[in-house]
Amino acid sequence: MNKYVKINKVLMEWNPLSVVGPALSDEYIGLIPSILARKSEIDLENFLKQIMSDRYGIEYEDSDSEGKKEFQSIIKQIANILW
């Protein structure tokens, strides 16, 4: 399985927008080229925080320990695919 497919799978499982139905498989595809261009975990984290905030209106707060833990898990999963 290539990186593109693996990253899409991680994003679909995370599904921060709670998309349901067939649209889920396509919802996050547009993010993947930019994710593939990231050079480090911190770069990836900053990109995802920015895109989630700017495009989707989702803010991640350090005070939300459960949300932070989930977000960090997603970063690690994607980082393991990228590098």
N, C-alpha and C positions, 0 to 999 in steps of 0.2 A: 504494500500500500504506500503510495507516495505521500510526501509531506502535505500537499494540498488537501488530500482526502482525510488524512489523519487530523489536521488542524480543524477542518470543518466538523469532523466528528466530535472533537473536544468542545467546540463552540456550540454545537447542537445540544450536547449533553448539559452544558452549562446553561444555555438558553436564558440569558438575563432579561429578555423581553417577554418571556413566557409565551412564545409563539406556539400555536397548536396546528395540527394538520399538515398537509403536504407542503405548505409554505415554509415550514421549518428547515427543510433541506436546502433551501435557497437563501434564507434570511441573512446569513452571515458571510456568504461567499465573497461579497465585495470587499470585506476586510482582509481576506487572506493574502492578496499580493502585498499589501502594506505590512502585514505581520511577517511575511517571508523576508522583507527588507530590513527588519530589526537586527541590530548588531549586538545587543546584550539584553540580559533580563531586565535591567532598569529601563532601558529604551523600550522594551516590550511593555512593561508595566505602565510607563508614562503614556505610551501610545494608546493602550486600552483604556486607561482612565480618561484621557482626553476625548477619544472617540465616543466612549459611552456617555460622557457628559455632553459634549457638543452635538452629537447626532441623535442620541436617544434620551437625553435628559436624566441619565442615571448617575448619581454621585456616589462615590465610595468614601466613607468616613472611617478614619482609623479607630474611632470610638466604637464602631460596630464590629465587635470581635468576631462574630459568626460570619458576617459578610466579608470581613478582611481575610479570615481564614479560607473561605471559599475562593476569593479572588486570588490569593497567593497560590492556592492549589492549581488554579487554571494557568497562572503564569508558569509554574513549574512544569505542568504537563506540556504546554506549548514549547517551553524552552527545551525540554527533553526531545521533542520532535525536531526542533530547529538545529540544535547543536549536539 
